[in-house]
């Protein structure tokens, strides 16, 4: 069962909500919001705390991949790669 945590605002009518109103809603209600145009999501807005959390999660995932790569046999030291690429 999928739960959609995003609030969607449709901008298919002639007078779409003003961007400032949407940003105020994201900031004051601390909720992510998507806007659609012609049935397609074209922008997502999230509170900064959520964006920072996404970046933190990405950093942890990247760190795990880096550590995993370091443990692989036959990995090439970065200094050797730079030398071979002329960097």
PDB file of N, CA, C and O in Angstrom:
ATOM      1  N   UNK A   1       0.841  -1.176   0.000  1.00  0.00           N
ATOM      2  CA  UNK A   1       0.000   0.000   0.000  1.00  0.00           C
ATOM      3  C   UNK A   1       0.887   1.241   0.000  1.00  0.00           C
ATOM      4  O   UNK A   1       1.732   1.397   0.882  1.00  0.00           O
ATOM      5  N   UNK A   2       0.707   2.109  -0.966  1.00  0.00           N
ATOM      6  CA  UNK A   2       1.515   3.312  -1.091  1.00  0.00           C
ATOM      7  C   UNK A   2       0.774   4.499  -0.500  1.00  0.00           C
ATOM      8  O   UNK A   2      -0.413   4.695  -0.764  1.00  0.00           O
ATOM      9  N   UNK A   3       1.477   5.286   0.297  1.00  0.00           N
ATOM     10  CA  UNK A   3       0.892   6.479   0.880  1.00  0.00           C
ATOM     11  C   UNK A   3       1.579   7.689   0.287  1.00  0.00           C
ATOM     12  O   UNK A   3       2.803   7.802   0.350  1.00  0.00           O
ATOM     13  N   UNK A   4       0.811   8.590  -0.286  1.00  0.00           N
ATOM     14  CA  UNK A   4       1.373   9.794  -0.872  1.00  0.00           C
ATOM     15  C   UNK A   4       1.397  10.875   0.198  1.00  0.00           C
ATOM     16  O   UNK A   4       0.350  11.317   0.671  1.00  0.00           O
ATOM     17  N   UNK A   5       2.588  11.295   0.574  1.00  0.00           N
ATOM     18  CA  UNK A   5       2.733  12.307   1.613  1.00  0.00           C
ATOM     19  C   UNK A   5       2.802  13.714   1.036  1.00  0.00           C
ATOM     20  O   UNK A   5       2.901  14.687   1.782  1.00  0.00           O
ATOM     21  N   UNK A   6       2.749  13.826  -0.285  1.00  0.00           N
ATOM     22  CA  UNK A   6       2.824  15.129  -0.922  1.00  0.00           C
ATOM     23  C   UNK A   6       1.434  15.683  -1.171  1.00  0.00           C
ATOM     24  O   UNK A   6       0.529  14.955  -1.579  1.00  0.00           O
ATOM     25  N   UNK A   7       1.270  16.962  -0.925  1.00  0.00           N
ATOM     26  CA  UNK A   7       0.044  17.648  -1.278  1.00  0.00           C
ATOM     27  C   UNK A   7       0.211  18.139  -2.700  1.00  0.00           C
ATOM     28  O   UNK A   7       1.247  18.714  -3.032  1.00  0.00           O
ATOM     29  N   UNK A   8      -0.772  17.930  -3.540  1.00  0.00           N
ATOM     30  CA  UNK A   8      -0.678  18.325  -4.937  1.00  0.00           C
ATOM     31  C   UNK A   8      -1.611  19.490  -5.205  1.00  0.00           C
ATOM     32  O   UNK A   8      -2.765  19.499  -4.777  1.00  0.00           O
ATOM     33  N   UNK A   9      -1.088  20.470  -5.919  1.00  0.00           N
ATOM     34  CA  UNK A   9      -1.866  21.629  -6.332  1.00  0.00           C
ATOM     35  C   UNK A   9      -1.952  21.604  -7.845  1.00  0.00           C
ATOM     36  O   UNK A   9      -0.928  21.528  -8.524  1.00  0.00           O
ATOM     37  N   UNK A  10      -3.148  21.667  -8.374  1.00  0.00           N
ATOM     38  CA  UNK A  10      -3.319  21.654  -9.825  1.00  0.00           C
ATOM     39  C   UNK A  10      -3.260  23.081 -10.352  1.00  0.00           C
ATOM     40  O   UNK A  10      -3.899  23.987  -9.815  1.00  0.00           O
ATOM     41  N   UNK A  11      -2.480  23.262 -11.414  1.00  0.00           N
ATOM     42  CA  UNK A  11      -2.374  24.585 -12.031  1.00  0.00           C
ATOM     43  C   UNK A  11      -2.939  24.547 -13.452  1.00  0.00           C
ATOM     44  O   UNK A  11      -2.501  25.297 -14.324  1.00  0.00           O
ATOM     45  N   UNK A  12      -3.915  23.665 -13.672  1.00  0.00           N
ATOM     46  CA  UNK A  12      -4.476  23.536 -15.015  1.00  0.00           C
ATOM     47  C   UNK A  12      -5.565  24.566 -15.277  1.00  0.00           C
ATOM     48  O   UNK A  12      -5.982  24.748 -16.421  1.00  0.00           O
ATOM     49  N   UNK A  13      -6.029  25.240 -14.232  1.00  0.00           N
ATOM     50  CA  UNK A  13      -7.060  26.244 -14.466  1.00  0.00           C
ATOM     51  C   UNK A  13      -6.439  27.534 -15.009  1.00  0.00           C
ATOM     52  O   UNK A  13      -5.217  27.664 -15.084  1.00  0.00           O
ATOM     53  N   UNK A  14      -7.272  28.450 -15.374  1.00  0.00           N
ATOM     54  CA  UNK A  14      -6.796  29.689 -16.002  1.00  0.00           C
ATOM     55  C   UNK A  14      -6.012  30.569 -15.037  1.00  0.00           C
ATOM     56  O   UNK A  14      -5.105  31.288 -15.456  1.00  0.00           O
ATOM     57  N   UNK A  15      -6.346  30.522 -13.762  1.00  0.00           N
ATOM     58  CA  UNK A  15      -5.680  31.364 -12.772  1.00  0.00           C
ATOM     59  C   UNK A  15      -5.030  30.496 -11.707  1.00  0.00           C
ATOM     60  O   UNK A  15      -5.632  30.244 -10.663  1.00  0.00           O
ATOM     61  N   UNK A  16      -3.797  30.031 -11.960  1.00  0.00           N
ATOM     62  CA  UNK A  16      -3.129  29.152 -10.985  1.00  0.00           C
ATOM     63  C   UNK A  16      -2.759  29.912  -9.714  1.00  0.00           C
ATOM     64  O   UNK A  16      -2.693  31.141  -9.713  1.00  0.00           O
ATOM     65  N   UNK A  17      -2.519  29.167  -8.628  1.00  0.00           N
ATOM     66  CA  UNK A  17      -2.090  29.819  -7.382  1.00  0.00           C
ATOM     67  C   UNK A  17      -0.780  30.567  -7.608  1.00  0.00           C
ATOM     68  O   UNK A  17       0.045  30.159  -8.424  1.00  0.00           O
ATOM     69  N   UNK A  18      -0.602  31.644  -6.890  1.00  0.00           N
ATOM     70  CA  UNK A  18       0.648  32.403  -6.973  1.00  0.00           C
ATOM     71  C   UNK A  18       1.774  31.625  -6.291  1.00  0.00           C
ATOM     72  O   UNK A  18       1.555  30.961  -5.278  1.00  0.00           O
ATOM     73  N   UNK A  19       2.947  31.711  -6.843  1.00  0.00           N
ATOM     74  CA  UNK A  19       4.098  30.999  -6.298  1.00  0.00           C
ATOM     75  C   UNK A  19       4.316  31.363  -4.838  1.00  0.00           C
ATOM     76  O   UNK A  19       4.608  30.493  -4.018  1.00  0.00           O
ATOM     77  N   UNK A  20       4.180  32.620  -4.513  1.00  0.00           N
ATOM     78  CA  UNK A  20       4.360  33.056  -3.131  1.00  0.00           C
ATOM     79  C   UNK A  20       3.409  32.366  -2.174  1.00  0.00           C
ATOM     80  O   UNK A  20       3.787  32.016  -1.056  1.00  0.00           O
ATOM     81  N   UNK A  21       2.167  32.169  -2.614  1.00  0.00           N
ATOM     82  CA  UNK A  21       1.182  31.479  -1.777  1.00  0.00           C
ATOM     83  C   UNK A  21       1.594  30.032  -1.533  1.00  0.00           C
ATOM     84  O   UNK A  21       1.444  29.510  -0.429  1.00  0.00           O
ATOM     85  N   UNK A  22       2.114  29.390  -2.580  1.00  0.00           N
ATOM     86  CA  UNK A  22       2.555  28.000  -2.442  1.00  0.00           C
ATOM     87  C   UNK A  22       3.761  27.916  -1.505  1.00  0.00           C
ATOM     88  O   UNK A  22       3.819  27.043  -0.640  1.00  0.00           O
ATOM     89  N   UNK A  23       4.712  28.818  -1.679  1.00  0.00           N
ATOM     90  CA  UNK A  23       5.890  28.823  -0.811  1.00  0.00           C
ATOM     91  C   UNK A  23       5.506  29.091   0.639  1.00  0.00           C
ATOM     92  O   UNK A  23       6.044  28.463   1.550  1.00  0.00           O
ATOM     93  N   UNK A  24       4.588  30.013   0.853  1.00  0.00           N
ATOM     94  CA  UNK A  24       4.112  30.285   2.213  1.00  0.00           C
ATOM     95  C   UNK A  24       3.502  29.032   2.831  1.00  0.00           C
ATOM     96  O   UNK A  24       3.712  28.744   4.010  1.00  0.00           O
ATOM     97  N   UNK A  25       2.752  28.298   2.033  1.00  0.00           N
ATOM     98  CA  UNK A  25       2.114  27.082   2.543  1.00  0.00           C
ATOM     99  C   UNK A  25       3.153  26.040   2.945  1.00  0.00           C
ATOM    100  O   UNK A  25       3.034  25.415   3.999  1.00  0.00           O
ATOM    101  N   UNK A  26       4.162  25.856   2.114  1.00  0.00           N
ATOM    102  CA  UNK A  26       5.232  24.903   2.432  1.00  0.00           C
ATOM    103  C   UNK A  26       5.944  25.349   3.710  1.00  0.00           C
ATOM    104  O   UNK A  26       6.222  24.528   4.584  1.00  0.00           O
ATOM    105  N   UNK A  27       6.237  26.634   3.817  1.00  0.00           N
ATOM    106  CA  UNK A  27       6.982  27.147   4.969  1.00  0.00           C
ATOM    107  C   UNK A  27       6.163  27.101   6.253  1.00  0.00           C
ATOM    108  O   UNK A  27       6.677  26.695   7.295  1.00  0.00           O
ATOM    109  N   UNK A  28       4.920  27.502   6.197  1.00  0.00           N
ATOM    110  CA  UNK A  28       4.131  27.587   7.427  1.00  0.00           C
ATOM    111  C   UNK A  28       3.585  26.243   7.879  1.00  0.00           C
ATOM    112  O   UNK A  28       3.551  25.953   9.075  1.00  0.00           O
ATOM    113  N   UNK A  29       3.160  25.423   6.927  1.00  0.00           N
ATOM    114  CA  UNK A  29       2.599  24.121   7.279  1.00  0.00           C
ATOM    115  C   UNK A  29       3.661  23.030   7.363  1.00  0.00           C
ATOM    116  O   UNK A  29       3.381  21.921   7.819  1.00  0.00           O
ATOM    117  N   UNK A  30       4.894  23.347   6.919  1.00  0.00           N
ATOM    118  CA  UNK A  30       6.005  22.397   6.935  1.00  0.00           C
ATOM    119  C   UNK A  30       5.626  21.088   6.234  1.00  0.00           C
ATOM    120  O   UNK A  30       5.867  19.997   6.749  1.00  0.00           O
ATOM    121  N   UNK A  31       5.029  21.227   5.052  1.00  0.00           N
ATOM    122  CA  UNK A  31       4.646  20.054   4.270  1.00  0.00           C
ATOM    123  C   UNK A  31       5.260  20.149   2.881  1.00  0.00           C
ATOM    124  O   UNK A  31       5.408  21.248   2.346  1.00  0.00           O
ATOM    125  N   UNK A  32       5.621  19.013   2.290  1.00  0.00           N
ATOM    126  CA  UNK A  32       6.050  19.035   0.893  1.00  0.00           C
ATOM    127  C   UNK A  32       4.835  19.264  -0.002  1.00  0.00           C
ATOM    128  O   UNK A  32       3.714  18.894   0.346  1.00  0.00           O
ATOM    129  N   UNK A  33       5.071  19.869  -1.139  1.00  0.00           N
ATOM    130  CA  UNK A  33       3.978  20.190  -2.037  1.00  0.00           C
ATOM    131  C   UNK A  33       4.439  19.990  -3.478  1.00  0.00           C
ATOM    132  O   UNK A  33       5.559  20.366  -3.827  1.00  0.00           O
ATOM    133  N   UNK A  34       3.594  19.406  -4.311  1.00  0.00           N
ATOM    134  CA  UNK A  34       3.900  19.320  -5.732  1.00  0.00           C
ATOM    135  C   UNK A  34       2.862  20.126  -6.491  1.00  0.00           C
ATOM    136  O   UNK A  34       1.726  20.276  -6.043  1.00  0.00           O
ATOM    137  N   UNK A  35       3.260  20.636  -7.633  1.00  0.00           N
ATOM    138  CA  UNK A  35       2.333  21.348  -8.504  1.00  0.00           C
ATOM    139  C   UNK A  35       2.300  20.614  -9.840  1.00  0.00           C
ATOM    140  O   UNK A  35       3.329  20.167 -10.345  1.00  0.00           O
ATOM    141  N   UNK A  36       1.108  20.501 -10.397  1.00  0.00           N
ATOM    142  CA  UNK A  36       0.961  19.823 -11.678  1.00  0.00           C
ATOM    143  C   UNK A  36       0.507  20.804 -12.742  1.00  0.00           C
ATOM    144  O   UNK A  36      -0.133  21.817 -12.458  1.00  0.00           O
ATOM    145  N   UNK A  37       0.855  20.478 -13.962  1.00  0.00           N
ATOM    146  CA  UNK A  37       0.404  21.246 -15.120  1.00  0.00           C
ATOM    147  C   UNK A  37       0.061  20.240 -16.199  1.00  0.00           C
ATOM    148  O   UNK A  37       0.890  19.407 -16.565  1.00  0.00           O
ATOM    149  N   UNK A  38      -1.136  20.313 -16.700  1.00  0.00           N
ATOM    150  CA  UNK A  38      -1.639  19.386 -17.709  1.00  0.00           C
ATOM    151  C   UNK A  38      -1.459  17.925 -17.265  1.00  0.00           C
ATOM    152  O   UNK A  38      -1.082  17.056 -18.051  1.00  0.00           O
ATOM    153  N   UNK A  39      -1.740  17.691 -15.987  1.00  0.00           N
ATOM    154  CA  UNK A  39      -1.713  16.340 -15.455  1.00  0.00           C
ATOM    155  C   UNK A  39      -0.342  15.799 -15.097  1.00  0.00           C
ATOM    156  O   UNK A  39      -0.232  14.652 -14.665  1.00  0.00           O
ATOM    157  N   UNK A  40       0.697  16.588 -15.263  1.00  0.00           N
ATOM    158  CA  UNK A  40       2.061  16.139 -14.970  1.00  0.00           C
ATOM    159  C   UNK A  40       2.659  16.975 -13.838  1.00  0.00           C
ATOM    160  O   UNK A  40       2.555  18.202 -13.834  1.00  0.00           O
ATOM    161  N   UNK A  41       3.288  16.290 -12.876  1.00  0.00           N
ATOM    162  CA  UNK A  41       3.994  17.018 -11.824  1.00  0.00           C
ATOM    163  C   UNK A  41       5.181  17.719 -12.469  1.00  0.00           C
ATOM    164  O   UNK A  41       5.976  17.085 -13.162  1.00  0.00           O
ATOM    165  N   UNK A  42       5.305  19.033 -12.244  1.00  0.00           N
ATOM    166  CA  UNK A  42       6.421  19.750 -12.838  1.00  0.00           C
ATOM    167  C   UNK A  42       7.318  20.425 -11.809  1.00  0.00           C
ATOM    168  O   UNK A  42       8.395  20.909 -12.157  1.00  0.00           O
ATOM    169  N   UNK A  43       6.902  20.464 -10.574  1.00  0.00           N
ATOM    170  CA  UNK A  43       7.757  21.044  -9.540  1.00  0.00           C
ATOM    171  C   UNK A  43       7.356  20.470  -8.187  1.00  0.00           C
ATOM    172  O   UNK A  43       6.185  20.196  -7.924  1.00  0.00           O
ATOM    173  N   UNK A  44       8.363  20.296  -7.338  1.00  0.00           N
ATOM    174  CA  UNK A  44       8.112  19.881  -5.959  1.00  0.00           C
ATOM    175  C   UNK A  44       8.803  20.874  -5.046  1.00  0.00           C
ATOM    176  O   UNK A  44       9.934  21.284  -5.305  1.00  0.00           O
ATOM    177  N   UNK A  45       8.133  21.253  -3.996  1.00  0.00           N
ATOM    178  CA  UNK A  45       8.699  22.161  -2.998  1.00  0.00           C
ATOM    179  C   UNK A  45       8.670  21.453  -1.656  1.00  0.00           C
ATOM    180  O   UNK A  45       7.661  20.854  -1.284  1.00  0.00           O
ATOM    181  N   UNK A  46       9.777  21.523  -0.932  1.00  0.00           N
ATOM    182  CA  UNK A  46       9.841  20.883   0.376  1.00  0.00           C
ATOM    183  C   UNK A  46      10.416  21.872   1.387  1.00  0.00           C
ATOM    184  O   UNK A  46      11.199  22.750   1.027  1.00  0.00           O
ATOM    185  N   UNK A  47      10.025  21.726   2.650  1.00  0.00           N
ATOM    186  CA  UNK A  47      10.646  22.549   3.685  1.00  0.00           C
ATOM    187  C   UNK A  47      12.152  22.271   3.717  1.00  0.00           C
ATOM    188  O   UNK A  47      12.582  21.158   3.415  1.00  0.00           O
ATOM    189  N   UNK A  48      12.938  23.257   4.073  1.00  0.00           N
ATOM    190  CA  UNK A  48      14.396  23.118   4.065  1.00  0.00           C
ATOM    191  C   UNK A  48      14.850  21.977   4.968  1.00  0.00           C
ATOM    192  O   UNK A  48      15.830  21.299   4.659  1.00  0.00           O
ATOM    193  N   UNK A  49      14.148  21.754   6.082  1.00  0.00           N
ATOM    194  CA  UNK A  49      14.548  20.646   6.967  1.00  0.00           C
ATOM    195  C   UNK A  49      14.453  19.308   6.248  1.00  0.00           C
ATOM    196  O   UNK A  49      15.262  18.413   6.495  1.00  0.00           O
ATOM    197  N   UNK A  50      13.476  19.163   5.364  1.00  0.00           N
ATOM    198  CA  UNK A  50      13.356  17.934   4.584  1.00  0.00           C
ATOM    199  C   UNK A  50      14.485  17.829   3.561  1.00  0.00           C
ATOM    200  O   UNK A  50      15.069  16.760   3.383  1.00  0.00           O
ATOM    201  N   UNK A  51      14.788  18.935   2.893  1.00  0.00           N
ATOM    202  CA  UNK A  51      15.878  18.939   1.904  1.00  0.00           C
ATOM    203  C   UNK A  51      17.202  18.592   2.577  1.00  0.00           C
ATOM    204  O   UNK A  51      18.002  17.835   2.026  1.00  0.00           O
ATOM    205  N   UNK A  52      17.434  19.143   3.765  1.00  0.00           N
ATOM    206  CA  UNK A  52      18.666  18.831   4.500  1.00  0.00           C
ATOM    207  C   UNK A  52      18.708  17.363   4.892  1.00  0.00           C
ATOM    208  O   UNK A  52      19.767  16.738   4.853  1.00  0.00           O
ATOM    209  N   UNK A  53      17.560  16.810   5.270  1.00  0.00           N
ATOM    210  CA  UNK A  53      17.491  15.389   5.612  1.00  0.00           C
ATOM    211  C   UNK A  53      17.797  14.530   4.384  1.00  0.00           C
ATOM    212  O   UNK A  53      18.513  13.534   4.492  1.00  0.00           O
ATOM    213  N   UNK A  54      17.261  14.905   3.215  1.00  0.00           N
ATOM    214  CA  UNK A  54      17.550  14.168   1.983  1.00  0.00           C
ATOM    215  C   UNK A  54      19.047  14.161   1.703  1.00  0.00           C
ATOM    216  O   UNK A  54      19.614  13.130   1.343  1.00  0.00           O
ATOM    217  N   UNK A  55      19.683  15.316   1.869  1.00  0.00           N
ATOM    218  CA  UNK A  55      21.129  15.404   1.632  1.00  0.00           C
ATOM    219  C   UNK A  55      21.908  14.542   2.623  1.00  0.00           C
ATOM    220  O   UNK A  55      22.886  13.891   2.254  1.00  0.00           O
ATOM    221  N   UNK A  56      21.472  14.542   3.876  1.00  0.00           N
ATOM    222  CA  UNK A  56      22.134  13.716   4.884  1.00  0.00           C
ATOM    223  C   UNK A  56      22.006  12.230   4.543  1.00  0.00           C
ATOM    224  O   UNK A  56      22.967  11.472   4.669  1.00  0.00           O
ATOM    225  N   UNK A  57      20.824  11.829   4.115  1.00  0.00           N
ATOM    226  CA  UNK A  57      20.617  10.429   3.717  1.00  0.00           C
ATOM    227  C   UNK A  57      21.505  10.088   2.531  1.00  0.00           C
ATOM    228  O   UNK A  57      22.131   9.028   2.516  1.00  0.00           O
ATOM    229  N   UNK A  58      21.570  10.970   1.536  1.00  0.00           N
ATOM    230  CA  UNK A  58      22.430  10.741   0.374  1.00  0.00           C
ATOM    231  C   UNK A  58      23.893  10.613   0.792  1.00  0.00           C
ATOM    232  O   UNK A  58      24.613   9.756   0.279  1.00  0.00           O
ATOM    233  N   UNK A  59      24.333  11.458   1.721  1.00  0.00           N
ATOM    234  CA  UNK A  59      25.713  11.392   2.205  1.00  0.00           C
ATOM    235  C   UNK A  59      26.006  10.035   2.848  1.00  0.00           C
ATOM    236  O   UNK A  59      27.066   9.453   2.619  1.00  0.00           O
ATOM    237  N   UNK A  60      25.068   9.535   3.651  1.00  0.00           N
ATOM    238  CA  UNK A  60      25.259   8.231   4.298  1.00  0.00           C
ATOM    239  C   UNK A  60      25.318   7.109   3.260  1.00  0.00           C
ATOM    240  O   UNK A  60      26.133   6.193   3.368  1.00  0.00           O
ATOM    241  N   UNK A  61      24.452   7.191   2.265  1.00  0.00           N
ATOM    242  CA  UNK A  61      24.458   6.178   1.204  1.00  0.00           C
ATOM    243  C   UNK A  61      25.783   6.232   0.452  1.00  0.00           C
ATOM    244  O   UNK A  61      26.398   5.197   0.192  1.00  0.00           O
ATOM    245  N   UNK A  62      26.223   7.448   0.103  1.00  0.00           N
ATOM    246  CA  UNK A  62      27.506   7.597  -0.592  1.00  0.00           C
ATOM    247  C   UNK A  62      28.652   7.034   0.238  1.00  0.00           C
ATOM    248  O   UNK A  62      29.528   6.350  -0.290  1.00  0.00           O
ATOM    249  N   UNK A  63      28.646   7.322   1.538  1.00  0.00           N
ATOM    250  CA  UNK A  63      29.705   6.816   2.417  1.00  0.00           C
ATOM    251  C   UNK A  63      29.723   5.292   2.443  1.00  0.00           C
ATOM    252  O   UNK A  63      30.790   4.678   2.451  1.00  0.00           O
ATOM    253  N   UNK A  64      28.546   4.689   2.455  1.00  0.00           N
ATOM    254  CA  UNK A  64      28.467   3.227   2.457  1.00  0.00           C
ATOM    255  C   UNK A  64      29.033   2.664   1.159  1.00  0.00           C
ATOM    256  O   UNK A  64      29.758   1.669   1.176  1.00  0.00           O
ATOM    257  N   UNK A  65      28.704   3.296   0.030  1.00  0.00           N
ATOM    258  CA  UNK A  65      29.242   2.843  -1.255  1.00  0.00           C
ATOM    259  C   UNK A  65      30.754   3.007  -1.313  1.00  0.00           C
ATOM    260  O   UNK A  65      31.459   2.139  -1.829  1.00  0.00           O
ATOM    261  N   UNK A  66      31.248   4.112  -0.788  1.00  0.00           N
ATOM    262  CA  UNK A  66      32.692   4.349  -0.783  1.00  0.00           C
ATOM    263  C   UNK A  66      33.395   3.284   0.046  1.00  0.00           C
ATOM    264  O   UNK A  66      34.406   2.726  -0.379  1.00  0.00           O
ATOM    265  N   UNK A  67      32.864   3.006   1.222  1.00  0.00           N
ATOM    266  CA  UNK A  67      33.477   2.000   2.091  1.00  0.00           C
ATOM    267  C   UNK A  67      33.437   0.632   1.431  1.00  0.00           C
ATOM    268  O   UNK A  67      34.406  -0.124   1.500  1.00  0.00           O
ATOM    269  N   UNK A  68      32.327   0.314   0.798  1.00  0.00           N
ATOM    270  CA  UNK A  68      32.204  -0.966   0.097  1.00  0.00           C
ATOM    271  C   UNK A  68      33.241  -1.060  -1.027  1.00  0.00           C
ATOM    272  O   UNK A  68      33.866  -2.105  -1.208  1.00  0.00           O
ATOM    273  N   UNK A  69      33.423   0.012  -1.769  1.00  0.00           N
ATOM    274  CA  UNK A  69      34.397   0.012  -2.866  1.00  0.00           C
ATOM    275  C   UNK A  69      35.819  -0.136  -2.336  1.00  0.00           C
ATOM    276  O   UNK A  69      36.653  -0.788  -2.965  1.00  0.00           O
ATOM    277  N   UNK A  70      36.095   0.459  -1.193  1.00  0.00           N
ATOM    278  CA  UNK A  70      37.430   0.349  -0.604  1.00  0.00           C
ATOM    279  C   UNK A  70      37.754  -1.083  -0.181  1.00  0.00           C
ATOM    280  O   UNK A  70      38.917  -1.486  -0.165  1.00  0.00           O
ATOM    281  N   UNK A  71      36.726  -1.838   0.158  1.00  0.00           N
ATOM    282  CA  UNK A  71      36.918  -3.209   0.617  1.00  0.00           C
ATOM    283  C   UNK A  71      37.077  -4.200  -0.534  1.00  0.00           C
ATOM    284  O   UNK A  71      37.497  -5.338  -0.325  1.00  0.00           O
ATOM    285  N   UNK A  72      36.743  -3.768  -1.737  1.00  0.00           N
ATOM    286  CA  UNK A  72      36.843  -4.673  -2.881  1.00  0.00           C
ATOM    287  C   UNK A  72      38.292  -5.012  -3.178  1.00  0.00           C
ATOM    288  O   UNK A  72      39.185  -4.171  -3.073  1.00  0.00           O
ATOM    289  N   UNK A  73      38.500  -6.254  -3.547  1.00  0.00           N
ATOM    290  CA  UNK A  73      39.830  -6.667  -3.966  1.00  0.00           C
ATOM    291  C   UNK A  73      40.084  -6.116  -5.356  1.00  0.00           C
ATOM    292  O   UNK A  73      39.182  -6.030  -6.190  1.00  0.00           O
ATOM    293  N   UNK A  74      41.329  -5.748  -5.580  1.00  0.00           N
ATOM    294  CA  UNK A  74      41.685  -5.262  -6.898  1.00  0.00           C
ATOM    295  C   UNK A  74      41.321  -3.819  -7.151  1.00  0.00           C
ATOM    296  O   UNK A  74      41.370  -3.361  -8.293  1.00  0.00           O
ATOM    297  N   UNK A  75      40.954  -3.091  -6.107  1.00  0.00           N
ATOM    298  CA  UNK A  75      40.660  -1.680  -6.328  1.00  0.00           C
ATOM    299  C   UNK A  75      41.955  -0.937  -6.631  1.00  0.00           C
ATOM    300  O   UNK A  75      43.035  -1.349  -6.207  1.00  0.00           O
ATOM    301  N   UNK A  76      41.835   0.146  -7.358  1.00  0.00           N
ATOM    302  CA  UNK A  76      42.997   0.919  -7.788  1.00  0.00           C
ATOM    303  C   UNK A  76      43.096   2.161  -6.912  1.00  0.00           C
ATOM    304  O   UNK A  76      42.109   2.881  -6.759  1.00  0.00           O
ATOM    305  N   UNK A  77      44.256   2.426  -6.337  1.00  0.00           N
ATOM    306  CA  UNK A  77      44.419   3.638  -5.516  1.00  0.00           C
ATOM    307  C   UNK A  77      44.157   4.900  -6.346  1.00  0.00           C
ATOM    308  O   UNK A  77      44.504   4.959  -7.525  1.00  0.00           O
ATOM    309  N   UNK A  78      43.547   5.895  -5.724  1.00  0.00           N
ATOM    310  CA  UNK A  78      43.201   7.149  -6.394  1.00  0.00           C
ATOM    311  C   UNK A  78      44.426   7.812  -7.012  1.00  0.00           C
ATOM    312  O   UNK A  78      44.338   8.338  -8.122  1.00  0.00           O
ATOM    313  N   UNK A  79      45.539   7.801  -6.340  1.00  0.00           N
ATOM    314  CA  UNK A  79      46.753   8.416  -6.882  1.00  0.00           C
ATOM    315  C   UNK A  79      47.153   7.768  -8.203  1.00  0.00           C
ATOM    316  O   UNK A  79      47.599   8.454  -9.122  1.00  0.00           O
ATOM    317  N   UNK A  80      46.996   6.465  -8.298  1.00  0.00           N
ATOM    318  CA  UNK A  80      47.327   5.760  -9.539  1.00  0.00           C
ATOM    319  C   UNK A  80      46.354   6.152 -10.657  1.00  0.00           C
ATOM    320  O   UNK A  80      46.765   6.350 -11.800  1.00  0.00           O
ATOM    321  N   UNK A  81      45.080   6.262 -10.325  1.00  0.00           N
ATOM    322  CA  UNK A  81      44.074   6.648 -11.313  1.00  0.00           C
ATOM    323  C   UNK A  81      44.383   8.043 -11.841  1.00  0.00           C
ATOM    324  O   UNK A  81      44.361   8.274 -13.050  1.00  0.00           O
ATOM    325  N   UNK A  82      44.674   8.981 -10.920  1.00  0.00           N
ATOM    326  CA  UNK A  82      44.985  10.338 -11.348  1.00  0.00           C
ATOM    327  C   UNK A  82      46.198  10.358 -12.269  1.00  0.00           C
ATOM    328  O   UNK A  82      46.206  11.059 -13.280  1.00  0.00           O
ATOM    329  N   UNK A  83      47.215   9.592 -11.919  1.00  0.00           N
ATOM    330  CA  UNK A  83      48.434   9.547 -12.742  1.00  0.00           C
ATOM    331  C   UNK A  83      48.101   9.002 -14.131  1.00  0.00           C
ATOM    332  O   UNK A  83      48.546   9.558 -15.136  1.00  0.00           O
ATOM    333  N   UNK A  84      47.323   7.920 -14.195  1.00  0.00           N
ATOM    334  CA  UNK A  84      46.972   7.321 -15.478  1.00  0.00           C
ATOM    335  C   UNK A  84      46.122   8.241 -16.339  1.00  0.00           C
ATOM    336  O   UNK A  84      46.195   8.191 -17.567  1.00  0.00           O
ATOM    337  N   UNK A  85      45.315   9.080 -15.699  1.00  0.00           N
ATOM    338  CA  UNK A  85      44.454  10.010 -16.432  1.00  0.00           C
ATOM    339  C   UNK A  85      45.151  11.349 -16.689  1.00  0.00           C
ATOM    340  O   UNK A  85      44.607  12.217 -17.371  1.00  0.00           O
ATOM    341  N   UNK A  86      46.342  11.507 -16.145  1.00  0.00           N
ATOM    342  CA  UNK A  86      47.066  12.763 -16.339  1.00  0.00           C
ATOM    343  C   UNK A  86      46.493  13.927 -15.542  1.00  0.00           C
ATOM    344  O   UNK A  86      46.561  15.080 -15.968  1.00  0.00           O
ATOM    345  N   UNK A  87      45.944  13.618 -14.411  1.00  0.00           N
ATOM    346  CA  UNK A  87      45.353  14.665 -13.574  1.00  0.00           C
ATOM    347  C   UNK A  87      46.327  15.163 -12.522  1.00  0.00           C
ATOM    348  O   UNK A  87      45.986  16.045 -11.734  1.00  0.00           O
TER     349      UNK A  87
END
